[in-house]
Amino acid sequence: MIRKIGLLTLAVCLFLVMLVPGPVQAGDGLTVLDSSAQAEFPHRLNFTLSAESSAEITDIRLHYRVDRMSFAQVTSEVYIEFVPSSTVDTGWTWDMRKTGGLPPGSSVDYWWTVRDVSGVQVETPPARVRFDDNRYPWRSLTEGNITLYWYLGNTAFAQAIMNAAQQALARLTEDTGARLKKPVEIYIYTDARDLQGAMVYPQEWTGGVAFTRYGTIAIGIAPNDLDWGKGAIAHELTHLVVHQMVFNPYSGLPTWLDEGLAMYAEGELGAQFQLYLNKAIAENSLISVRSLSSPFSAYAEESYLSYAESYSLVEFLITRYGQGKMLSLLNTFEQGSSYDDALRTVYGFDTDGLDVLWRAYLTGQEQSIKQPTVMIPQTLAGVLIIPLCL
């Protein structure tokens, strides 16, 4: 495996210097003298432009595109308001308090089009700016497809987190067949307070977050809380891997599967979660699988039970049907299947059928439950044969 360790700050400075474009001239007296972008993490990204022309400049537009997983290239265009003149110094601020923020390490490509009153137009070549959290002296460690950034703690601390991440990937592949498709960046803040300071309007309970479209994890782990941190890294990293596996424009994952896989990747179910699960089994108050397909409740007790049940559902599917079926389920979701159709295709039962079988599994009554079967279309000599139902 490739391992790299170094200072991030110097690399970022060199990167930004290389990407500041020089003067761009249209050939008819219209020249862009300077263009730059400066981050004020986590709230703003400031773009500036200087241009001059032999005629009055009347139209300036900024174009930018965020580098992230997407189903189509989306370019935003900003019409700049300014007083027409032959010399213009202007700019625009992307205020993320109004639009929502970007994770640390995000990249934004941007360029300008400038036009004067005579119709002459110039377009600057695309430049890239990284939206880095420069409030801290980040260090970096790279191994395989994972790059880890941290600023508090020694190298052994970072290596322990890296080892946990690599072990989580190996365990996830063994249990589900899922593999990391694209590189991942993990930012380790020293605690939840520092992490929340890197976000726009964070929830007060936020301790870690996976920005799945950006391939980024931001999490608060103190050097003296490494055991919790290892489990949290496994959880968030699983979210990234799974979302890379199933990314499609049509359908997502049921929440129980997304969170259940992440919980399962942490290892054995925690004692507190097990207590909630046992209590619900004993009182016959389990939340239905169909309800768990939607976002979980904000109420603490119901949320704990939702996570515990999700773990149990994934454990049931992997234990009873194996790794190959789980990988097939993820691949089926990647094709845009609905929740019920994906389950039927792979396992032969829908969400309600899963609910019945899983409850029997929990209570030891599986033998009394007859597993539903699905009629699968067959082909003969290239002709599709569909059973006729009357």
C-alpha angles and dihedrals in degrees: 000000000000116000125188129177127182149116116299097198096068092047092052093050092051090046093054094046091054092051100051103107122225127226115315119201129193094206095243101079098284113119134172102216100186141358128182145156128212128191124221096188127244102003111036147030113196122205122192134186137185121193139163136191141178085240131046114285108229109166132043125170132181119211122193139172128194116225106235142114108291141161092226137013107265118195120187120211125203121196107216118221113216142137109269111247141145088251120042133182110182145138148173134232123218101215105201092189084077100040105028127263139273126236120252114278095028117150126219124192115207141174139170137229117204126186133183131209092266091061097254111144134190128191120199119225114258116272129190130224125188118221096220130173097237094174090095135051096244123200122195140216124185128195120166110314095344126089117187124201123194138155107190124057133034129283091268089061092053092044091053090055091046091051090051090051093050091047090050090053092050092048092048091052092048094049101038110008090240116144136188109260101183136029119277130210120206121196114200113203117191094241144348091272093059090044093052089049087062093058136073110242097344124191112254091237095053111127100157139001136192114215093202099186092051098044089236135131123193116188140160113235123162117208089242093052099057097133092060090043094056092056093044092051091051090050097050094039090055090055090055095047094046093048090050088052097051102031109144138137097242113054142004133207126283107257093240091059095044094048095034093058090048091050092046091053090060091065129239116016111266119253095246092052091046090055091055091047094048092048093051091048092050093048094040089237102127117148111245119254090236090058090048089057088074127064113295125256120270090224109104100228094045090045092052090051091048092055092045092051091047090055090049093050092052091045089052094050094046094043096046102034106022140228096298093061092049091051089049089051092054091046090050091052088051087063090060099256121165119248094259096041092050092052092046092049095051106027105018096242135083130227094284091046089052089051092055096046094044093051089050089050091053094049097040094246098117093120091063093054120084109213113234118245130215125215106233119204113245131208128221123186090341094307119121111232115200119189110245114234119196 
